[in-house]
Amino acid sequence: MARRAWYWLLALPFIALLDVPIYNRIDPRWDGIPFFYWYQLAWVVLTAALLGIVYLATRERAR
């Protein structure tokens, strides 16, 4: 049961990107890239990290 709780982390990217009007803006810019694009790109990186964390936390241990 405790292992299943880790899967809730995978809902974070979905929830963060669900409400588009929150991040649908141009400013602030980062190296000329509008906020809309770098917010989504940041979530790509964070999602990869979350997938790694969930995988390591839920994998079967070798005996």
MOPAC internal coordinates of N, CA, C and O (Angstrom, degrees):
PM7 1SCF
backbone

  N    0.0000 0     0.00 0     0.00 0    0    0    0
  C    1.4486 1     0.00 0     0.00 0    1    0    0
  C    1.5264 1   111.28 1     0.00 0    2    1    0
  O    1.2310 1   120.32 1   139.56 1    3    2    1
  N    1.3157 1   116.99 1   -40.44 1    3    2    1
  C    1.4663 1   120.32 1  -179.40 1    5    3    2
  C    1.5214 1   111.10 1   -64.93 1    6    5    3
  O    1.2310 1   121.16 1   150.54 1    7    6    5
  N    1.3233 1   115.40 1   -29.46 1    7    6    5
  C    1.4559 1   119.41 1   179.60 1    9    7    6
  C    1.5243 1   111.52 1   -66.13 1   10    9    7
  O    1.2310 1   120.50 1   144.98 1   11   10    9
  N    1.3068 1   116.65 1   -35.02 1   11   10    9
  C    1.4633 1   120.57 1  -179.17 1   13   11   10
  C    1.5213 1   112.38 1   -67.86 1   14   13   11
  O    1.2310 1   119.98 1   153.30 1   15   14   13
  N    1.3007 1   117.64 1   -26.70 1   15   14   13
  C    1.4688 1   120.93 1  -179.42 1   17   15   14
  C    1.5294 1   111.36 1   -62.49 1   18   17   15
  O    1.2310 1   120.16 1   149.78 1   19   18   17
  N    1.3045 1   117.29 1   -30.22 1   19   18   17
  C    1.4662 1   120.88 1   179.16 1   21   19   18
  C    1.5223 1   111.90 1   -63.22 1   22   21   19
  O    1.2310 1   120.11 1   150.69 1   23   22   21
  N    1.3000 1   117.40 1   -29.31 1   23   22   21
  C    1.4656 1   120.60 1  -178.13 1   25   23   22
  C    1.5253 1   112.90 1   -66.38 1   26   25   23
  O    1.2310 1   120.03 1   160.56 1   27   26   25
  N    1.3152 1   117.54 1   -19.44 1   27   26   25
  C    1.4647 1   120.28 1   177.17 1   29   27   26
  C    1.5232 1   111.66 1   -64.91 1   30   29   27
  O    1.2310 1   120.02 1   156.45 1   31   30   29
  N    1.3291 1   117.57 1   -23.55 1   31   30   29
  C    1.4716 1   120.16 1   175.89 1   33   31   30
  C    1.5269 1   111.48 1   -61.48 1   34   33   31
  O    1.2310 1   120.42 1   151.27 1   35   34   33
  N    1.3134 1   116.80 1   -28.73 1   35   34   33
  C    1.4592 1   120.31 1  -178.33 1   37   35   34
  C    1.5246 1   112.46 1   -72.67 1   38   37   35
  O    1.2310 1   119.92 1   168.54 1   39   38   37
  N    1.3031 1   117.75 1   -11.46 1   39   38   37
  C    1.4639 1   121.38 1   176.89 1   41   39   38
  C    1.5266 1   111.57 1   -81.49 1   42   41   39
  O    1.2310 1   119.74 1   160.24 1   43   42   41
  N    1.3237 1   118.11 1   -19.76 1   43   42   41
  C    1.4654 1   121.12 1  -177.72 1   45   43   42
  C    1.5249 1   113.83 1   -57.43 1   46   45   43
  O    1.2310 1   118.76 1   130.62 1   47   46   45
  N    1.3341 1   119.98 1   -49.38 1   47   46   45
  C    1.4714 1   118.62 1   179.06 1   49   47   46
  C    1.5241 1   112.51 1   -61.16 1   50   49   47
  O    1.2310 1   120.56 1   140.48 1   51   50   49
  N    1.3041 1   116.53 1   -39.52 1   51   50   49
  C    1.4638 1   120.35 1   179.35 1   53   51   50
  C    1.5249 1   110.69 1   -61.88 1   54   53   51
  O    1.2310 1   120.62 1   133.85 1   55   54   53
  N    1.3171 1   116.43 1   -46.15 1   55   54   53
  C    1.4645 1   121.12 1  -179.27 1   57   55   54
  C    1.5263 1   110.73 1   -66.30 1   58   57   55
  O    1.2310 1   120.38 1   138.39 1   59   58   57
  N    1.3299 1   116.89 1   -41.61 1   59   58   57
  C    1.4676 1   120.94 1  -177.59 1   61   59   58
  C    1.5267 1   112.39 1   -66.16 1   62   61   59
  O    1.2310 1   120.07 1   149.19 1   63   62   61
  N    1.3181 1   117.47 1   -30.81 1   63   62   61
  C    1.4632 1   120.91 1  -177.85 1   65   63   62
  C    1.5270 1   113.08 1   -99.06 1   66   65   63
  O    1.2310 1   120.20 1   178.18 1   67   66   65
  N    1.3114 1   117.22 1    -1.82 1   67   66   65
  C    1.4566 1   121.11 1  -176.56 1   69   67   66
  C    1.5221 1   113.12 1   -70.76 1   70   69   67
  O    1.2310 1   119.72 1   139.35 1   71   70   69
  N    1.3100 1   118.14 1   -40.65 1   71   70   69
  C    1.4636 1   122.48 1  -176.20 1   73   71   70
  C    1.5341 1   109.70 1   -95.84 1   74   73   71
  O    1.2310 1   120.74 1   -95.44 1   75   74   73
  N    1.3049 1   116.19 1    84.56 1   75   74   73
  C    1.4660 1   122.51 1  -174.50 1   77   75   74
  C    1.5295 1   113.91 1   -58.87 1   78   77   75
  O    1.2310 1   118.12 1   140.83 1   79   78   77
  N    1.3308 1   121.19 1   -39.17 1   79   78   77
  C    1.4731 1   119.07 1  -178.96 1   81   79   78
  C    1.5308 1   114.53 1   -58.26 1   82   81   79
  O    1.2310 1   119.90 1   159.41 1   83   82   81
  N    1.3194 1   117.79 1   -20.59 1   83   82   81
  C    1.4671 1   120.16 1   178.02 1   85   83   82
  C    1.5299 1   110.87 1   -65.94 1   86   85   83
  O    1.2310 1   119.94 1   140.44 1   87   86   85
  N    1.3124 1   117.72 1   -39.56 1   87   86   85
  C    1.4694 1   120.28 1  -176.67 1   89   87   86
  C    1.5283 1   113.16 1  -114.72 1   90   89   87
  O    1.2310 1   119.37 1  -168.70 1   91   90   89
  N    1.3088 1   118.82 1    11.30 1   91   90   89
  C    1.4595 1   122.51 1   178.79 1   93   91   90
  C    1.5294 1   109.92 1   -86.38 1   94   93   91
  O    1.2310 1   121.15 1  -105.60 1   95   94   93
  N    1.3218 1   115.41 1    74.40 1   95   94   93
  C    1.4601 1   121.46 1   178.86 1   97   95   94
  C    1.5235 1   108.89 1  -150.70 1   98   97   95
  O    1.2310 1   120.99 1   -13.66 1   99   98   97
  N    1.3005 1   115.71 1   166.34 1   99   98   97
  C    1.4619 1   120.62 1  -176.91 1  101   99   98
  C    1.5246 1   111.10 1   -93.47 1  102  101   99
  O    1.2310 1   120.49 1   134.56 1  103  102  101
  N    1.3165 1   116.68 1   -45.44 1  103  102  101
  C    1.4711 1   120.13 1  -178.02 1  105  103  102
  C    1.5122 1   110.02 1   -93.77 1  106  105  103
  O    1.2310 1   118.58 1   -33.70 1  107  106  105
  N    1.3068 1   120.32 1   146.30 1  107  106  105
  C    1.4537 1   128.20 1     3.14 1  109  107  106
  C    1.5335 1   111.98 1   -79.10 1  110  109  107
  O    1.2310 1   121.51 1   -27.59 1  111  110  109
  N    1.2849 1   114.71 1   152.41 1  111  110  109
  C    1.4616 1   120.99 1   177.14 1  113  111  110
  C    1.5220 1   109.31 1   -98.89 1  114  113  111
  O    1.2310 1   121.18 1   -28.21 1  115  114  113
  N    1.3158 1   115.36 1   151.79 1  115  114  113
  C    1.4590 1   121.18 1   176.50 1  117  115  114
  C    1.5196 1   106.63 1  -131.75 1  118  117  115
  O    1.2310 1   120.64 1   -69.33 1  119  118  117
  N    1.3202 1   116.39 1   110.67 1  119  118  117
  C    1.4716 1   123.04 1  -174.44 1  121  119  118
  C    1.5269 1   111.56 1    54.58 1  122  121  119
  O    1.2310 1   120.57 1  -142.45 1  123  122  121
  N    1.3211 1   116.51 1    37.55 1  123  122  121
  C    1.4513 1   121.79 1   178.22 1  125  123  122
  C    1.5182 1   114.87 1    82.58 1  126  125  123
  O    1.2310 1   120.21 1   177.90 1  127  126  125
  N    1.3347 1   117.20 1    -2.10 1  127  126  125
  C    1.4634 1   120.98 1  -179.50 1  129  127  126
  C    1.5282 1   108.41 1   -92.22 1  130  129  127
  O    1.2310 1   119.74 1   -54.57 1  131  130  129
  N    1.3278 1   118.11 1   125.43 1  131  130  129
  C    1.4661 1   120.48 1   179.73 1  133  131  130
  C    1.5309 1   112.40 1   -61.65 1  134  133  131
  O    1.2310 1   121.30 1   -26.81 1  135  134  133
  N    1.3150 1   115.11 1   153.19 1  135  134  133
  C    1.4657 1   122.69 1  -178.56 1  137  135  134
  C    1.5254 1   112.02 1   -53.11 1  138  137  135
  O    1.2310 1   120.14 1   139.19 1  139  138  137
  N    1.3246 1   117.34 1   -40.81 1  139  138  137
  C    1.4645 1   121.80 1  -178.08 1  141  139  138
  C    1.5290 1   111.53 1   -53.28 1  142  141  139
  O    1.2310 1   120.40 1   135.59 1  143  142  141
  N    1.3261 1   116.85 1   -44.41 1  143  142  141
  C    1.4622 1   120.51 1  -176.59 1  145  143  142
  C    1.5156 1   112.59 1   -76.75 1  146  145  143
  O    1.2310 1   119.75 1   136.04 1  147  146  145
  N    1.3447 1   118.09 1   -43.96 1  147  146  145
  C    1.4588 1   116.40 1  -176.73 1  149  147  146
  C    1.5120 1   112.15 1   -74.98 1  150  149  147
  O    1.2310 1   119.16 1   156.70 1  151  150  149
  N    1.3254 1   119.21 1   -23.30 1  151  150  149
  C    1.4647 1   121.32 1   173.87 1  153  151  150
  C    1.5309 1   109.84 1   -64.73 1  154  153  151
  O    1.2310 1   120.58 1   134.30 1  155  154  153
  N    1.3336 1   116.50 1   -45.70 1  155  154  153
  C    1.4607 1   120.21 1   179.11 1  157  155  154
  C    1.5232 1   111.24 1   -67.25 1  158  157  155
  O    1.2310 1   120.05 1   139.26 1  159  158  157
  N    1.3160 1   117.50 1   -40.74 1  159  158  157
  C    1.4588 1   120.57 1   178.81 1  161  159  158
  C    1.5226 1   111.35 1   -65.51 1  162  161  159
  O    1.2310 1   120.31 1   142.79 1  163  162  161
  N    1.3153 1   117.02 1   -37.21 1  163  162  161
  C    1.4667 1   120.29 1   176.79 1  165  163  162
  C    1.5276 1   110.36 1   -61.86 1  166  165  163
  O    1.2310 1   120.41 1   142.53 1  167  166  165
  N    1.3154 1   116.83 1   -37.47 1  167  166  165
  C    1.4645 1   119.53 1   178.70 1  169  167  166
  C    1.5197 1   112.23 1   -71.56 1  170  169  167
  O    1.2310 1   119.43 1   153.70 1  171  170  169
  N    1.3116 1   118.69 1   -26.30 1  171  170  169
  C    1.4678 1   120.45 1   174.14 1  173  171  170
  C    1.5267 1   109.25 1   -63.45 1  174  173  171
  O    1.2310 1   120.72 1   134.23 1  175  174  173
  N    1.3259 1   116.22 1   -45.77 1  175  174  173
  C    1.4693 1   121.09 1   179.52 1  177  175  174
  C    1.5305 1   110.42 1   -66.69 1  178  177  175
  O    1.2310 1   120.46 1   134.56 1  179  178  177
  N    1.3335 1   116.73 1   -45.44 1  179  178  177
  C    1.4651 1   120.15 1   179.39 1  181  179  178
  C    1.5295 1   112.16 1   -63.33 1  182  181  179
  O    1.2310 1   120.29 1   143.33 1  183  182  181
  N    1.3148 1   117.04 1   -36.67 1  183  182  181
  C    1.4625 1   120.39 1   178.53 1  185  183  182
  C    1.5242 1   110.77 1   -65.33 1  186  185  183
  O    1.2310 1   120.20 1   140.03 1  187  186  185
  N    1.3172 1   117.23 1   -39.97 1  187  186  185
  C    1.4645 1   120.20 1   176.60 1  189  187  186
  C    1.5280 1   110.26 1   -61.70 1  190  189  187
  O    1.2310 1   120.53 1   138.00 1  191  190  189
  N    1.3233 1   116.59 1   -42.00 1  191  190  189
  C    1.4653 1   120.34 1   178.01 1  193  191  190
  C    1.5309 1   110.86 1   -64.77 1  194  193  191
  O    1.2310 1   120.36 1   137.38 1  195  194  193
  N    1.3169 1   116.92 1   -42.62 1  195  194  193
  C    1.4670 1   120.30 1   179.00 1  197  195  194
  C    1.5264 1   111.53 1   -64.24 1  198  197  195
  O    1.2310 1   120.25 1   140.67 1  199  198  197
  N    1.3196 1   117.12 1   -39.33 1  199  198  197
  C    1.4659 1   120.06 1   177.22 1  201  199  198
  C    1.5266 1   111.03 1   -61.89 1  202  201  199
  O    1.2310 1   120.58 1   139.07 1  203  202  201
  N    1.3238 1   116.50 1   -40.93 1  203  202  201
  C    1.4603 1   120.28 1   177.33 1  205  203  202
  C    1.5180 1   112.12 1   -64.01 1  206  205  203
  O    1.2310 1   120.53 1   137.89 1  207  206  205
  N    1.3221 1   116.59 1   -42.11 1  207  206  205
  C    1.4644 1   120.84 1   179.06 1  209  207  206
  C    1.5249 1   110.73 1   -63.78 1  210  209  207
  O    1.2310 1   120.50 1   133.69 1  211  210  209
  N    1.3172 1   116.66 1   -46.31 1  211  210  209
  C    1.4684 1   120.48 1  -179.81 1  213  211  210
  C    1.5260 1   110.45 1   -64.56 1  214  213  211
  O    1.2310 1   120.26 1   139.75 1  215  214  213
  N    1.3091 1   117.11 1   -40.25 1  215  214  213
  C    1.4651 1   119.84 1   178.46 1  217  215  214
  C    1.5255 1   110.95 1   -61.47 1  218  217  215
  O    1.2310 1   120.49 1   131.52 1  219  218  217
  N    1.3237 1   116.67 1   -48.48 1  219  218  217
  C    1.4638 1   119.81 1  -178.54 1  221  219  218
  C    1.5277 1   111.98 1   -65.33 1  222  221  219
  O    1.2310 1   120.36 1   146.06 1  223  222  221
  N    1.3084 1   116.92 1   -33.94 1  223  222  221
  C    1.4621 1   120.34 1  -178.13 1  225  223  222
  C    1.5256 1   112.81 1   -77.76 1  226  225  223
  O    1.2310 1   119.75 1   156.50 1  227  226  225
  N    1.3262 1   118.08 1   -23.50 1  227  226  225
  C    1.4678 1   119.85 1  -173.68 1  229  227  226
  C    1.5213 1   114.16 1  -112.25 1  230  229  227
  O    1.2310 1   119.73 1   177.54 1  231  230  229
  N    1.3011 1   118.12 1    -2.46 1  231  230  229
  C    1.4659 1   118.21 1  -177.54 1  233  231  230
  C    1.5270 1   110.43 1   -71.31 1  234  233  231
  O    1.2310 1   121.59 1   -24.35 1  235  234  233
  N    1.2914 1   114.57 1   155.65 1  235  234  233
  C    1.4645 1   121.04 1   177.64 1  237  235  234
  C    1.5220 1   108.44 1   -76.23 1  238  237  235
  O    1.2310 1   121.02 1   -46.01 1  239  238  237
  N    1.2800 1   115.66 1   133.99 1  239  238  237
  C    1.4659 1   120.37 1   178.81 1  241  239  238
  C    1.5384 1   109.60 1   -78.90 1  242  241  239
  O    1.2310 1   120.53 1   -40.86 1  243  242  241
  N    1.3302 1   116.59 1   139.14 1  243  242  241
  C    1.4658 1   121.01 1   176.72 1  245  243  242
  C    1.5284 1   108.67 1   -72.32 1  246  245  243
  O    1.2310 1   120.96 1   -40.46 1  247  246  245
  N    1.3158 1   115.76 1   139.54 1  247  246  245
  C    1.4741 1   118.83 1  -177.45 1  249  247  246
  C    1.4770 1   111.40 1  -101.76 1  250  249  247
  O    1.2310 1   120.10 1   180.00 1  251  250  249

